[in-house]
Amino acid sequence: MLTVWETVAMRLMAGGLNVGLGGSYVVDEGDLDRHEEATARQAAEQGAQAARQRGWDAQARAEQAEAAVWLTIIQAADEVDASLIVCGARGLNPVKRAILGSVSEAVLHHSHRPTLISPQPGRPATG
């Protein structure tokens, strides 16, 4: 079970965070990054535990994205010689998907491995 996290600096470079409203607000990026990493590790362990309860051999793994999240996923899959990559889909509407991009779609298009994209349970499909 892999969870990929990004540093605050990576998100700022990608335009994912909007900090401040006409003034300056200084945050401790290190604290935010440590929180993101801890959250990613916890999510990976919860996912691996759920998989083990279903009889699968799953290990938890959290990786920091050095570049794009989708690339980190593909590199990790290559490292362990994964037979299948399974990605969740948040169900972004077409406008948000066009603006934000889709990690799962990038994995699907760039990986040479079989890839399964699963919508988030309980979310209606968007088209």
N, C-alpha and C positions, 0 to 999 in steps of 0.2 A: 504494500500500500504506500504510494508515494504522494506526498503533499509538497508542492513547490511554493516558496514564499519569496517576496521581493523586499529589498531594502527601501527605506523611505526615499533615498536618493534615486533609485531606479524608478520608483513611481512618479517622482517629480519630473524626471527626464521624459517619461512616457506621457506626462500630462494627466496622470491619474489622481493627483491631489491638488486641491485649490486651497492654499493656506493664506489667511489674512484678508482683511477687508479694509483697504486703505491705510493700514498701519503695518507694523511688523510684529510678528509673534514668533518667538524663538522657542523651539522645542528641543528636547534632547533626543536627537535622532537615534543615538545608541539605545536609549530606553525603548523607543518605539520598535526598533529592529529586534531587540531581545524579546519583546512581547510578541511580535509577528512570528519569530522563530519558535517560541514556546507554544504558541497557538497552532502552528503548523505541525509540530511534533505531536501535540495532543490529538489533533485531527487524524494524523497518520496512525497513531496507536489505536484510536477508537475504530478506525476502518479495518485495521489488521485484526483486531480482536473480534469484530463482527464477522470477518471472513473465516477466522479460525473456528468460531462457534458453528459455522456452517460446514466445517470439515475441510477447508482449504488450508494449504500451507502458505501462510502470509506473514511477511515481516514488515514492520513499520519503517518508513524512511522519509525524512524531510530534507529537501535540498533548497539551497538559496539559488535563485535565478541569477546567473552572471550576465545573461543576455535576455532573450525572450523566454517566457515561461514555457511555451510550446517546445522550444529547442531543448530546454532542460529536461522535459519529459521524454523526448526522443532519445537524448543522450543517456538517460538513466535506463530506459528500456533496452538500448543497445548494450549497455554495460552488463546487464543481467541476462541478456539474450532472451528477452520476453517473447513468448509465443503470441501474445495478444496485449494490446494496449486498450484499456477501458477508460474513457473520459466521461465525466458528467457534463451536462449542458445546463446552463442556468436559465435557458428559455428567454433570452433577450428578444425584444421585438425587432423587426427588421431595421428600424432607424438606429436603435442603440447598437445593434450588431455591426452596422455599417460604420458607425463612429468608433466604437470601442474595439471592434474586431472580435474574433472568437478563438480562444485557445484550442478548443476541441476541433474546430474546422482546420486550423493551422496544423495540428497534429495529424489529422486525417490526410491532408494534402501533401505533407512533407515527409511523413514516415514511410518506410518501406515495409513496415510490419502491419499485420491485420489490426484494424482499429474499430472498436465498438463505441459509439457515442450514445449514452443513455440519458434521457431527460430526467430532471429532478422529480422524485416521486411527489404526486399531488399537484403538480403544476400543469396547467393546460398547455397543449402544444401551440406554438406560435408559428405563423407561416409567412 
